[in-house]
Structure formats: C-alpha cells, structure tokens
Amino acid sequence: MSVGPRQGKHAHGMLNPMGGDGRRPMNLLEATMNAALDLVAVAVLFAQGARAA
C-alpha cells in the first residue's frame, strides 16, 4: 500500500482543522481543497480494499 506525500503535512488535519501547516492559519479555499483531496484518497483506499476483499 502506497502512502501519499500529503500524509506528513496534513496528518493532524482532522484533529485540528484550523491548523494548516502550523505557521499560518489555513484559508477557506485551502481547507476545502485539502478536505476534498482527503475524501478522494479515502474513497480510493476504500475502493481498493473492497476490490481486494
């Protein structure tokens, strides 16, 4: 199973949605894009798991 390059930067995105990268607050567009990409990644992993089962 491969791990995307975004995992390190956004590993705590769910726990601290206002956190951004820790140096500045995340703006709404960036937060929305990160959430959408996270949902896509979860959907892809779920689809791979369902296909393997």
MDAnalysis code that builds the backbone (N, CA, C; Angstrom):
import MDAnalysis as mda
import numpy as np

u = mda.Universe.empty(159, n_residues=53, atom_resindex=np.repeat(np.arange(53), 3), trajectory=True)
u.add_TopologyAttr("name", ["N", "CA", "C"] * 53)
u.add_TopologyAttr("resid", np.arange(1, 54))
u.add_TopologyAttr("resname", ["MET", "SER", "VAL", "GLY", "PRO", "ARG", "GLN", "GLY", "LYS", "HIS", "ALA", "HIS", "GLY", "MET", "LEU", "ASN", "PRO", "MET", "GLY", "GLY", "ASP", "GLY", "ARG", "ARG", "PRO", "MET", "ASN", "LEU", "LEU", "GLU", "ALA", "THR", "MET", "ASN", "ALA", "ALA", "LEU", "ASP", "LEU", "VAL", "ALA", "VAL", "ALA", "VAL", "LEU", "PHE", "ALA", "GLN", "GLY", "ALA", "ARG", "ALA", "ALA"])
u.atoms.positions = np.array([
    [0.846, -1.201, 0.000],
    [0.000, 0.000, 0.000],
    [0.877, 1.246, 0.000],
    [0.673, 2.115, -0.948],
    [1.490, 3.310, -1.026],
    [0.881, 4.421, -0.188],
    [1.760, 5.289, 0.313],
    [1.315, 6.413, 1.126],
    [1.636, 7.690, 0.365],
    [0.655, 8.594, 0.276],
    [0.843, 9.821, -0.484],
    [1.768, 10.795, 0.225],
    [2.304, 11.760, -0.506],
    [3.228, 12.739, 0.078],
    [2.547, 13.721, 1.026],
    [1.198, 13.757, 1.010],
    [0.476, 14.733, 1.821],
    [0.326, 14.276, 3.272],
    [0.615, 13.020, 3.555],
    [0.286, 12.482, 4.872],
    [0.998, 13.228, 5.992],
    [2.291, 13.528, 5.790],
    [3.042, 14.185, 6.846],
    [2.501, 15.561, 7.167],
    [2.266, 16.374, 6.136],
    [1.850, 17.750, 6.363],
    [0.462, 17.821, 6.982],
    [-0.422, 16.936, 6.575],
    [-1.819, 17.046, 6.978],
    [-2.273, 15.898, 7.872],
    [-1.309, 15.271, 8.553],
    [-1.670, 14.124, 9.366],
    [-2.648, 14.502, 10.469],
    [-2.573, 15.773, 10.946],
    [-3.435, 16.195, 12.043],
    [-4.569, 17.095, 11.563],
    [-4.854, 17.072, 10.255],
    [-5.880, 17.951, 9.716],
    [-7.244, 17.697, 10.321],
    [-7.569, 16.414, 10.557],
    [-8.874, 16.093, 11.108],
    [-8.990, 16.545, 12.563],
    [-7.891, 16.408, 13.307],
    [-7.939, 16.767, 14.722],
    [-7.918, 18.277, 14.912],
    [-7.225, 18.983, 14.025],
    [-7.071, 20.430, 14.171],
    [-7.311, 21.093, 12.823],
    [-8.569, 21.217, 12.390],
    [-8.868, 21.694, 11.037],
    [-8.415, 23.129, 10.784],
    [-8.186, 23.910, 11.856],
    [-7.742, 25.288, 11.664],
    [-6.218, 25.399, 11.621],
    [-5.540, 24.266, 11.718],
    [-4.103, 24.294, 11.938],
    [-3.281, 24.659, 10.716],
    [-3.675, 24.248, 9.521],
    [-2.842, 24.472, 8.353],
    [-1.520, 23.754, 8.516],
    [-0.437, 24.420, 8.163],
    [0.880, 23.796, 8.289],
    [1.555, 24.178, 9.604],
    [0.844, 24.873, 10.474],
    [1.375, 25.223, 11.773],
    [2.001, 26.607, 11.815],
    [2.290, 27.191, 10.654],
    [2.932, 28.509, 10.626],
    [1.925, 29.623, 10.365],
    [0.791, 29.274, 9.796],
    [-0.210, 30.293, 9.450],
    [-1.578, 29.616, 9.421],
    [-2.643, 30.376, 9.643],
    [-3.974, 29.773, 9.539],
    [-4.276, 29.380, 8.090],
    [-4.982, 28.292, 7.926],
    [-5.380, 27.829, 6.602],
    [-6.550, 28.688, 6.115],
    [-6.474, 29.157, 4.887],
    [-7.631, 29.877, 4.370],
    [-8.715, 28.895, 3.928],
    [-9.901, 29.422, 3.672],
    [-11.053, 28.557, 3.412],
    [-10.859, 27.716, 2.156],
    [-10.302, 28.314, 1.108],
    [-10.099, 27.561, -0.134],
    [-9.136, 26.411, 0.082],
    [-8.032, 26.690, 0.787],
    [-7.053, 25.631, 1.030],
    [-7.655, 24.524, 1.883],
    [-8.412, 24.923, 2.914],
    [-9.041, 23.930, 3.780],
    [-10.021, 23.069, 2.984],
    [-10.797, 23.713, 2.100],
    [-11.773, 22.975, 1.301],
    [-11.081, 22.012, 0.344],
    [-10.014, 22.484, -0.297],
    [-9.279, 21.619, -1.219],
    [-8.643, 20.441, -0.490],
    [-8.069, 20.703, 0.684],
    [-7.455, 19.616, 1.446],
    [-8.501, 18.600, 1.864],
    [-9.677, 19.080, 2.291],
    [-10.745, 18.163, 2.689],
    [-11.192, 17.328, 1.490],
    [-11.333, 17.964, 0.324],
    [-11.766, 17.235, -0.868],
    [-10.729, 16.181, -1.264],
    [-9.449, 16.550, -1.217],
    [-8.399, 15.586, -1.573],
    [-8.355, 14.441, -0.576],
    [-8.569, 14.756, 0.708],
    [-8.600, 13.693, 1.717],
    [-9.768, 12.739, 1.454],
    [-10.928, 13.283, 1.086],
    [-12.082, 12.433, 0.788],
    [-11.798, 11.546, -0.419],
    [-11.150, 12.111, -1.432],
    [-10.806, 11.315, -2.615],
    [-9.849, 10.192, -2.232],
    [-8.849, 10.509, -1.409],
    [-7.880, 9.490, -1.000],
    [-8.564, 8.374, -0.223],
    [-9.470, 8.742, 0.676],
    [-10.206, 7.740, 1.448],
    [-11.065, 6.886, 0.517],
    [-11.717, 7.525, -0.453],
    [-12.558, 6.778, -1.386],
    [-11.725, 5.793, -2.205],
    [-10.540, 6.222, -2.635],
    [-9.669, 5.339, -3.416],
    [-9.221, 4.153, -2.563],
    [-8.807, 4.427, -1.324],
    [-8.377, 3.341, -0.446],
    [-9.526, 2.390, -0.171],
    [-10.723, 2.933, 0.043],
    [-11.891, 2.091, 0.297],
    [-12.194, 1.220, -0.919],
    [-12.109, 1.813, -2.106],
    [-12.382, 1.052, -3.329],
    [-11.355, -0.064, -3.508],
    [-10.083, 0.228, -3.223],
    [-9.055, -0.805, -3.342],
    [-9.316, -1.927, -2.352],
    [-9.705, -1.580, -1.121],
    [-9.988, -2.584, -0.117],
    [-11.185, -3.439, -0.494],
    [-12.218, -2.790, -1.030],
    [-13.419, -3.526, -1.419],
    [-13.113, -4.471, -2.585],
    [-12.243, -4.025, -3.505],
    [-11.891, -4.846, -4.648],
    [-11.060, -6.055, -4.204],
    [-10.202, -5.853, -3.211],
    [-9.335, -6.936, -2.751],
    [-10.106, -7.963, -1.923],
    [-11.166, -7.524, -1.274],
    [-11.902, -8.427, -0.374],
    [-12.682, -9.473, -1.166],
])
